[in-house]
Amino acid sequence: MFESLDFIYTPTADVDAAAAFYVDVLGGRLNFKINAMGTTVARIDLDDRGPAILLTAHLQGERPILVYRVDDYARTTDALKADGVALTELEIPHGPCASFVAEGGQRLAVYELVRPEANDHFSGRIDP
């Protein structure tokens, strides 16, 4: 069902401090930091293979969301719904996305990459 773990969407109270830790201590690369719609989102790349770390202050809770790419969003979400999984559907820059909570409390999401250019759209943008 899942192709790849592309993003770890991580809540943090201080995006700048968290991004500095990932860059200065862990050796990651700040791909972008965007201030928009009342929040800040920073993408950190720890290596060239991924997954990318997305740091944000607007994500509720303390647990990250593991965001997996799927080849067919409709088929995947239909299968999850058929199994009784409650989905919260949304749109991310890359395409349609649905998040859910696994039986053990882990937060997961699935998305279909329908806009591959989204990776390059924000790359290099560092807002103050």
C-alpha positions in Angstrom: 0.0 0.0 0.0 2.8 2.5 0.9 5.5 3.5 -1.5 7.8 5.6 0.6 8.0 7.6 3.8 8.5 11.1 2.4 7.8 13.4 5.3 7.9 13.4 9.1 5.6 16.2 10.0 6.8 17.3 13.4 5.1 19.6 15.9 7.4 22.1 17.8 6.8 25.1 19.9 9.8 27.0 18.4 10.4 26.3 14.7 13.6 28.4 14.6 15.2 26.7 17.6 14.2 23.2 16.4 15.6 24.0 12.9 18.8 25.2 14.3 19.2 22.0 16.3 18.7 19.9 13.2 21.1 21.9 11.2 23.8 22.8 13.7 23.9 19.6 15.8 22.6 16.9 13.4 24.2 18.3 10.2 20.9 18.7 8.3 20.3 21.2 5.6 17.5 23.9 5.8 15.7 23.4 2.6 13.1 26.1 3.3 11.4 28.1 6.1 8.1 29.7 5.2 6.0 32.1 7.3 2.5 32.0 5.8 -1.1 31.8 6.9 -0.3 32.4 10.6 2.3 29.7 11.0 5.9 28.8 10.2 7.0 25.6 8.4 10.6 24.6 8.0 11.9 21.6 6.0 15.1 19.9 7.0 16.8 17.4 4.9 19.1 15.1 6.9 20.3 13.3 3.8 19.5 13.0 0.1 17.2 10.0 0.5 14.7 11.3 3.0 12.3 11.5 4.6 12.2 15.2 5.0 11.6 16.6 8.4 8.8 19.3 8.4 8.9 21.4 11.6 5.8 23.4 12.4 4.2 25.2 15.3 0.6 24.8 14.1 0.4 21.0 14.3 -1.6 19.9 17.4 -0.3 17.3 19.8 3.2 16.1 20.5 3.5 13.2 18.1 4.7 13.6 14.6 2.7 12.5 11.5 4.5 10.0 9.3 3.5 10.9 5.7 3.7 8.1 3.2 3.4 8.3 -0.6 0.9 6.0 -2.3 0.5 5.3 -6.0 -3.3 5.6 -5.9 -4.8 7.9 -3.3 -8.5 7.0 -4.0 -7.8 3.2 -3.9 -5.8 3.6 -0.7 -8.3 5.8 1.1 -11.2 3.6 0.0 -9.4 0.6 1.4 -8.7 2.3 4.7 -12.3 3.5 5.0 -13.5 0.0 4.3 -11.4 -1.2 7.2 -13.1 1.3 9.5 -10.2 3.8 9.6 -11.4 7.4 10.3 -9.7 9.7 7.9 -9.2 13.5 7.9 -8.8 14.5 4.3 -6.9 17.6 3.2 -4.7 18.9 0.4 -0.9 19.4 0.7 1.2 21.1 -2.0 2.1 17.7 -3.4 -1.5 16.4 -3.8 -4.4 15.0 -1.9 -3.7 13.7 1.6 -5.5 11.9 4.4 -4.3 11.6 8.0 -5.4 9.1 10.6 -4.4 7.6 13.9 -3.3 4.0 14.0 -4.5 1.5 16.6 -1.4 2.2 18.8 -1.9 5.9 18.7 0.7 6.6 16.0 -0.2 9.4 13.5 0.0 8.5 9.9 -0.9 10.1 6.6 -1.1 9.0 2.9 -0.8 11.2 -0.1 -0.5 10.9 -3.9 2.3 12.8 -5.6 0.3 14.6 -8.3 2.4 17.8 -8.2 6.0 16.7 -8.2 7.1 20.3 -8.9 6.0 21.2 -5.3 9.4 20.1 -4.0 11.2 22.7 -6.0 8.6 25.5 -5.5 9.6 26.3 -1.9 13.2 25.0 -2.0 15.7 27.7 -1.0 13.0 30.1 0.4 14.0 31.3 3.8 11.5 33.8 5.4 12.7 35.8 8.4 
